[in-house]
Amino acid sequence: MRQLVEAYFTLIKILMALCMAGMVVLVFGNVVLRYAFNSGITVSEEMSRLFFVWMCFLGAILGLRERAHLGVDTLVARLPRTGKMVCAVLSCGLMLWVTWLVLQGSWTQTLINWSAQAPATGLSMGLLYGIGVVFGLSTGAILLHEMYLLLTGKISDDDLVMVSESEDLPEATAHGAHTGGHRTHQSTNQGGTDRADGLPLPSRTVSSR
């Protein structure tokens, strides 16, 4: 089962790469053809928009699975395990509700627009909304699994903080101590100086997201 799950997310990554490649080829090629040959790719705008929408939603699925979405853990990181559990369950429940709304709305729009054709490509406009269905089913499965782990207590304390840290986290870990939601960078030189005039450097605080 785990292999199937990993294969599914690998497929998502491949589709994202193909969407990005398609956007680059269509947009860049259209610009070159327009200015160099007074021509263009007729389907460039519609296909680029379709690729962009699919790439964003597929990226959101991966972001949820890898917990790469932005968030603020300043308060949650200071709570005991019980408090973190309550916040995680509430957060997961709200995300499940929003996911259901996205899935329901996308399915309705897909059915309504399935018979409508795009003017340039002739493709069904339902494809533009169909990614919402893929997103809703995928994120719904991820969130249901998270909720199961939460309710059964099969989740570690670190995983209860369901957000991504700052990009400066490795630097912060190397130069300062973890103080809940903030990381302070101290100078590594003796006497706390790192300037030509010998004055001490001010501390820099980076807040986690």
C-alpha positions in Angstrom: 0.0 0.0 0.0 2.8 2.4 0.9 4.4 1.7 -2.5 1.2 2.7 -4.2 1.1 5.9 -2.2 4.7 6.8 -3.0 4.1 6.0 -6.7 1.1 8.4 -6.7 3.0 11.3 -5.3 5.9 10.5 -7.6 3.4 10.8 -10.5 2.2 14.1 -9.1 5.8 15.4 -9.2 6.3 14.2 -12.8 3.0 16.0 -13.8 4.2 19.2 -12.1 7.5 19.0 -14.0 5.6 18.5 -17.3 3.3 21.4 -16.6 6.2 23.7 -15.9 8.1 22.5 -19.0 4.9 23.0 -21.1 4.5 26.5 -19.8 8.1 27.5 -20.5 8.0 26.1 -24.0 4.6 27.7 -24.9 5.2 31.1 -23.4 8.9 31.5 -24.4 8.2 30.0 -27.8 5.3 32.3 -28.4 7.3 35.4 -27.5 10.1 34.4 -29.9 7.7 33.6 -32.7 5.9 36.9 -32.2 8.9 39.2 -32.2 11.2 37.3 -34.6 8.7 35.8 -37.1 5.6 37.8 -36.6 3.7 34.6 -35.8 2.6 32.8 -32.7 1.2 29.7 -31.1 -2.6 29.9 -31.1 -3.1 27.6 -28.1 -0.4 29.1 -26.0 -2.5 31.2 -23.7 -5.1 28.6 -23.0 -2.7 25.7 -22.5 -0.4 27.8 -20.3 -3.3 28.7 -18.1 -4.4 25.1 -17.9 -0.8 24.0 -17.0 -0.5 26.7 -14.4 -3.7 25.9 -12.6 -2.9 22.2 -12.5 0.7 22.8 -11.4 -0.5 25.0 -8.5 -3.1 22.5 -7.2 -0.7 19.6 -7.6 1.9 21.5 -5.7 -0.6 22.3 -2.9 -1.2 18.5 -2.6 2.5 17.9 -2.2 2.9 20.8 0.2 0.2 19.4 2.5 1.8 16.0 2.5 5.3 17.3 3.2 4.0 20.0 5.6 5.6 22.7 3.5 2.8 25.3 3.7 3.4 28.5 5.6 2.2 28.7 9.2 2.9 30.3 12.6 3.9 28.0 15.4 4.8 30.6 18.0 2.0 29.7 20.3 1.5 26.0 19.4 5.2 25.2 20.0 4.9 26.4 23.6 1.8 24.3 24.4 1.9 21.0 26.2 1.1 17.8 24.2 -2.6 18.0 25.1 -2.8 21.6 23.8 -1.0 20.7 20.7 -3.4 17.8 20.2 -6.4 20.0 20.5 -5.0 22.6 18.1 -4.0 19.9 15.6 -7.5 18.3 15.7 -9.2 21.6 15.2 -6.9 22.6 12.4 -7.3 19.3 10.7 -11.1 19.4 11.1 -11.2 22.9 9.5 -9.0 21.9 6.6 -11.3 18.8 6.0 -14.3 21.1 5.9 -12.7 23.5 3.4 -11.5 20.5 1.4 -15.0 19.2 1.2 -16.2 22.7 0.0 -13.5 22.7 -2.7 -14.3 19.2 -3.8 -18.1 19.8 -3.9 -17.7 23.1 -5.9 -15.1 21.7 -8.3 -17.3 18.6 -9.1 -20.3 20.8 -9.8 -18.3 23.2 -12.0 -16.7 20.3 -13.8 -20.1 18.8 -14.7 -21.5 22.2 -15.8 -18.5 23.0 -18.0 -17.7 19.6 -19.4 -19.7 20.1 -22.6 -18.2 23.7 -23.1 -15.2 23.9 -25.3 -12.3 26.3 -25.1 -12.2 28.6 -28.2 -8.6 28.0 -29.2 -7.8 24.4 -28.2 -11.3 22.9 -28.3 -10.6 21.1 -25.1 -13.4 20.7 -22.5 -13.5 23.5 -20.0 -14.2 20.8 -17.4 -10.5 20.1 -17.4 -9.8 23.5 -15.8 -12.1 22.6 -12.9 -11.3 18.9 -12.8 -8.0 19.5 -10.9 -10.2 20.7 -8.0 -11.7 17.2 -7.8 -8.2 15.7 -7.8 -7.1 18.2 -5.2 -10.1 17.5 -3.0 -9.8 13.7 -3.1 -6.0 13.8 -2.5 -5.9 16.3 0.3 -9.0 14.7 1.8 -7.3 11.4 2.0 -4.1 13.0 3.5 -6.2 14.9 6.2 -8.3 11.8 7.1 -5.1 9.9 7.7 -3.7 12.7 9.8 -7.0 12.8 11.8 -6.7 9.0 12.3 -3.2 9.4 13.7 -4.3 12.2 15.9 -7.3 10.5 17.4 -5.4 7.3 18.0 -2.4 9.0 19.5 0.0 7.6 16.9 1.7 10.8 16.3 4.9 12.3 17.8 5.1 15.7 19.5 7.2 17.1 16.6 4.5 16.2 14.1 1.8 18.0 16.1 3.2 21.3 14.8 1.8 21.0 11.3 3.6 23.9 9.6 6.9 24.6 7.9 9.8 26.3 9.7 11.7 29.3 8.3 14.3 28.8 5.6 16.8 30.2 8.1 16.3 27.3 10.4 19.6 25.6 9.7 21.5 28.8 10.2 19.5 29.6 13.3 20.2 26.1 14.8 23.9 26.6 14.2 24.2 30.1 15.7 21.5 30.2 18.4 19.2 28.3 20.7 15.6 27.4 20.1 13.3 29.6 22.1 9.9 28.4 21.2 8.7 30.3 18.1 11.9 32.4 17.7 15.5 31.7 17.0 18.2 34.2 17.9 21.4 34.5 16.0 24.5 35.3 18.1 27.9 36.2 16.8 30.4 33.4 16.9 33.5 35.6 17.3 35.0 36.2 20.8 33.6 39.2 22.5 30.6 39.2 20.2 32.3 41.4 17.5 32.4 40.8 13.8 33.0 44.3 12.4 36.0 46.3 11.4 35.3 49.0 14.1 35.2 46.4 16.8 31.5 47.2 17.7 29.3 44.3 18.7 26.8 43.0 16.2 23.1 43.3 17.1 21.2 40.1 17.6 18.9 39.1 14.8 15.7 37.3 15.5 13.9 35.1 12.9 10.4 34.1 13.5 9.2 30.8 12.3 6.2 30.8 10.0 
